[in-house]
Amino acid sequence: MRKAPLTLLASIVLVGGLGLTGCGEKRWCEHDATDTKVSDRYCKNKVPGYEWEHGDHKKKKKKKKSSSKH
């Protein structure tokens, strides 16, 4: 009878752990003006002009201008 709560607790911990590691967020340091990846030390040292970028955003594609003739 005591196995059910322990099994449930173990399952919750396992799922929670997988959720944290499976959806990990990648980040890197970039030069703002050129969007060039640089060494992480620039961002760690808070050098102006450098910031952390995250892998959770996607670059926007430019839309082609459609020429509409009336």
C-alpha angles and dihedrals in degrees: 000000000000092000094075097064092044092049091048092049092048091050092051092050092048094050092045092050093049091049092055096047098035095056096041115156120233120213137179139180119257136184105242099219097049103023088229119154111242138174114300090236091080092061094038089054090045094235110183113254095033128093141171115262123200131214093230097087128071126217113251118243117228113245118230114241108247116215110218118196118201 
